[in-house]
């Protein structure tokens, strides 16, 4: 039986990833600051004995409204550097196969988030780990907060207020990818021990307004677009995980997400 250590196991992506691995019949060892200070990956020693694979997800992260705040750039820098300085040397010493979950924003150098993700990619390359970049993931449960992502924000507004007030006109483009597809991509990429950088996305550009309209149709909410025009980050595509493709359409994925959030509500 494969034993996995998931660093960042209780987060937005980590929680469904652990469930996915267990449903495959694999063993999962969870490790997350949310479980207690003894599992703070910035300082803790990792028990890597008997571990076959490591998923490195832990990061100072959130939606755009959190990542781009000027007042928390140094908080992100301090936290993410400590994570790398503590985790990577331990992975190097243990020589265990691992995957570093990066982001499309690793191509941006004007924010701490993008710059530290890029640094993590370089360090992973030096240790012969696997590198994947997430795009706009949705479908996992998120409570409303300053860190929640755009799809979760839209769903909560629709369910609680009956309307979706957008910050922009919604014309900006994004590539949305459903969480189940993401988990499959991670598992396959690590199993293949891929070199290079790979994108985990649908490779389909869609306006943010489309996601809002689908959620509105599913919930009976009203969409109220903003006046500001958003930007479309045209990130260079690095590659697709061999043998993997996204299978969940935006319509099906959003319907699943709305039902999930209703159950939590």
WOKA-V55243 format. One record per pair of residues at least 6 apart in sequence whose C-alpha atoms are under 7 Angstrom apart, sorted by sequence separation. I is the first residue (numbers start at 1). J is the second residue. D is the distance in whole Angstrom. If there is no record, write none. Layout:
{{I/J/D} {I/J/D}}
//
This chain:
{{8/14/6} {9/15/6} {22/28/7} {33/39/5} {38/44/7} {61/67/7} {108/114/5} {109/115/5} {124/130/7} {142/148/6} {157/163/6} {158/164/6} {216/222/6} {32/39/5} {33/40/5} {107/114/7} {108/115/7} {124/131/7} {157/164/5} {216/223/7} {31/39/6} {32/40/6} {106/114/4} {9/18/7} {105/114/5} {106/115/6} {144/153/6} {18/28/6} {121/131/6} {142/152/6} {154/164/6} {213/223/7} {106/117/5} {212/223/7} {106/118/5} {144/156/7} {138/151/6} {103/117/7} {102/117/6} {185/200/7} {60/76/6} {182/200/6} {60/79/6} {102/121/7} {60/80/6} {9/30/5} {59/80/6} {9/31/6} {10/32/6} {3/26/6} {4/27/6} {5/28/6} {6/29/6} {7/30/7} {8/31/6} {9/32/6} {2/26/5} {3/27/5} {4/28/5} {5/29/5} {6/30/5} {7/31/5} {8/32/5} {10/34/7} {100/124/7} {177/201/5} {1/26/6} {2/27/6} {3/28/6} {4/29/6} {5/30/6} {6/31/6} {7/32/6} {176/201/7} {177/202/6} {1/27/7} {175/201/6} {176/202/7} {175/202/6} {175/203/6} {102/131/7} {104/133/5} {175/204/6} {99/129/6} {100/130/6} {101/131/6} {102/132/6} {103/133/4} {104/134/6} {175/205/5} {98/129/5} {99/130/4} {100/131/5} {101/132/5} {102/133/5} {103/134/5} {104/135/6} {174/205/5} {175/206/6} {97/129/6} {98/130/6} {99/131/6} {100/132/7} {101/133/6} {102/134/6} {103/135/6} {173/205/6} {174/206/5} {173/206/5} {174/207/6} {173/207/4} {174/208/6} {77/112/6} {92/127/6} {172/207/5} {173/208/6} {76/112/7} {80/116/7} {84/120/7} {171/207/5} {172/208/6} {76/113/7} {170/207/6} {171/208/6} {214/251/7} {218/255/7} {136/174/7} {138/176/7} {170/208/5} {171/209/6} {199/237/7} {73/112/6} {136/175/6} {137/176/6} {138/177/6} {139/178/6} {140/179/6} {170/209/4} {199/238/6} {215/254/7} {42/82/5} {135/175/6} {136/176/5} {137/177/5} {138/178/5} {139/179/5} {198/238/6} {199/239/6} {200/240/7} {42/83/4} {135/176/7} {136/177/6} {137/178/6} {138/179/6} {197/238/6} {198/239/5} {199/240/6} {41/83/6} {137/179/6} {197/239/7} {198/240/5} {14/57/7} {43/86/6} {53/96/6} {54/97/6} {55/98/6} {56/99/6} {57/100/7} {198/241/6} {42/86/6} {52/96/6} {53/97/5} {54/98/4} {55/99/5} {56/100/5} {57/101/6} {202/246/6} {52/97/7} {53/98/6} {54/99/6} {55/100/7} {56/101/6} {5/51/7} {41/87/7} {48/94/7} {67/113/7} {4/51/6} {3/51/5} {4/52/6} {5/53/6} {6/54/6} {7/55/6} {8/56/7} {3/52/5} {4/53/5} {5/54/5} {6/55/5} {7/56/5} {8/57/5} {2/52/6} {3/53/7} {4/54/6} {5/55/6} {6/56/6} {7/57/6} {8/58/4} {7/58/6} {189/241/6} {170/225/7} {169/225/5} {185/241/7} {164/221/7} {168/225/6} {169/226/5} {154/212/6} {158/216/7} {163/221/5} {164/222/6} {165/223/6} {166/224/6} {167/225/7} {168/226/4} {169/227/6} {172/230/5} {174/232/7} {162/221/4} {163/222/4} {164/223/5} {165/224/5} {166/225/5} {167/226/5} {168/227/6} {169/228/6} {171/230/7} {172/231/5} {173/232/5} {185/244/6} {130/190/6} {155/215/7} {159/219/7} {162/222/6} {163/223/6} {164/224/6} {165/225/6} {166/226/5} {168/228/5} {169/229/5} {170/230/7} {172/232/5} {158/219/6} {167/228/7} {168/229/5} {169/230/7} {168/230/6} {130/193/6} {158/221/5} {130/194/6} {130/195/6} {131/196/7} {132/197/6} {133/198/6} {134/199/6} {135/200/7} {181/246/5} {131/197/5} {132/198/5} {133/199/5} {134/200/5} {135/201/6} {181/247/7} {131/198/6} {132/199/6} {133/200/6} {134/201/7} {132/200/7} {178/248/6} {178/253/6} {66/146/6} {65/146/7} {66/147/6} {63/147/5} {62/147/4} {63/148/5} {62/148/6} {63/149/4} {62/149/7} {63/150/7} {99/190/6} {98/190/7} {155/258/6} {139/253/6} {139/254/7} {139/257/5} {141/261/7} {16/140/7} {13/140/7} {12/140/6} {107/235/7} {12/141/7} {12/142/7} {104/235/7} {20/183/7} {17/183/5}}
//
